[in-house]
């Protein structure tokens, strides 16, 4: 009986920890959730770059927004084509450095 109680307690703690971690992961500055980030990804990247002084690397952008690198790359390509950012390959960091233009 004691074993069942312990196992049940551990299961409850694990479920609570899972949902707490998921809520923290989905939280975004200013209350923006995952859907809002995808809705205006270009704007989120521009704002992030501006807050960082105008430059970050692609990996930092991906880590901050917590979205797949392919989504970041597509958005950066679009911003680069429109002349809003410039990207340069940083071989030492094995990623692109990104700056507002």
Secondary structure as UniProt FT lines:
FT   HELIX           2..26
FT   HELIX           29..31
FT   HELIX           34..39
FT   HELIX           41..51
FT   TURN            52..53
FT   STRAND          55..57
FT   HELIX           58..65
FT   HELIX           69..81
FT   TURN            82..83
FT   STRAND          85..90
FT   TURN            91..94
FT   STRAND          95..100
//
